[in-house]
Amino acid sequence: MIEELPTPIRAVLVRAEEVESEQRNLLAEDGLSGSQKKVYELLNVEEPRPIADIVETSGLNSSVVLATLFDLEMKGMDRQIPGKPFSKVLL
């Protein structure tokens, strides 16, 4: 339905949706533990990261990273892409 609107109106709606999504993500981050925040901040929406890269960058051991990624996935904050990399999910 949004596609049918004139371009200027559609642009305003899309920008408003992006700002709202950023605010929801910030609120969700406030409720995370230390390791969850660290891992979540390393994730990106556009560029999925392999687990080995997250382990290396975070300084956490692999079992903590895997458990944290699972916790974030259960909260709907990340997702695993085919091939095993993880990406951030915009809420």
C-alpha positions as a printed Julia matrix, in Angstrom:
91×3 Matrix{Float64}:
  0.0     0.0    0.0
  2.87    2.39   0.8
  4.24    1.82  -2.71
  1.13    3.52  -4.14
  1.78    6.8   -2.29
  3.64    9.71  -3.89
  7.43    9.55  -3.45
  7.75   12.45  -0.94
  5.13   10.98   1.37
  6.6     7.48   1.03
 10.07    8.84   1.9
  8.76   10.48   5.09
  6.99    7.29   6.17
 10.05    5.12   5.56
 12.32    7.53   7.51
  9.85    7.59  10.4
  9.82    3.8   10.44
 13.66    3.69  10.53
 13.81    6.12  13.48
 11.16    4.15  15.34
 13.07    0.91  14.74
 16.32    2.49  16.03
 14.54    3.63  19.2
 13.07    0.15  19.78
 16.56   -1.37  19.37
 18.03    1.07  21.89
 15.32    0.23  24.42
 15.87   -3.48  23.87
 19.63   -3.06  24.37
 19.02   -1.51  27.81
 17.69   -4.84  29.09
 20.72   -6.88  28.0
 23.48   -8.32  30.18
 27.13   -7.35  29.67
 28.01  -10.19  27.28
 24.71   -9.77  25.42
 25.39   -6.06  24.86
 28.93   -6.78  23.71
 27.84   -9.4   21.18
 24.77   -7.44  20.02
 26.9    -4.36  19.33
 29.18   -6.46  17.11
 26.28   -7.59  14.93
 25.17   -5.71  11.84
 21.93   -5.82   9.85
 23.54   -5.65   6.4
 26.66   -7.74   6.97
 26.25  -11.08   8.81
 29.28  -12.09  10.88
 30.63  -15.6   11.35
 30.79  -16.96  14.89
 34.6   -17.17  14.8
 34.78  -13.45  14.0
 32.41  -12.61  16.87
 34.48  -14.74  19.28
 37.73  -13.09  18.19
 36.39   -9.53  18.27
 34.46   -9.84  21.52
 37.23  -11.46  23.54
 34.67  -13.9   24.98
 35.12  -17.66  24.76
 33.16  -19.56  22.13
 30.72  -21.2   24.56
 29.73  -17.79  25.99
 29.31  -16.35  22.49
 27.18  -19.29  21.33
 24.98  -19.12  24.44
 24.65  -15.35  24.04
 23.74  -15.62  20.35
 21.1   -18.19  21.29
 19.69  -15.9   24.0
 19.55  -12.98  21.56
 17.87  -15.19  18.96
 15.21  -16.22  21.49
 14.57  -12.51  22.15
 14.26  -11.9   18.4
 17.31   -9.64  18.32
 19.54  -11.66  15.99
 19.15  -14.4   13.44
 21.35  -17.04  11.93
 21.82  -16.89   8.17
 22.41  -20.07   6.11
 26.11  -20.86   6.35
 26.12  -20.03  10.09
 26.82  -16.25  10.19
 24.63  -14.1   12.45
 23.07  -10.71  11.79
 21.26   -8.16  13.91
 17.48   -7.96  13.58
 15.86   -4.55  13.67
 12.95   -4.62  16.08
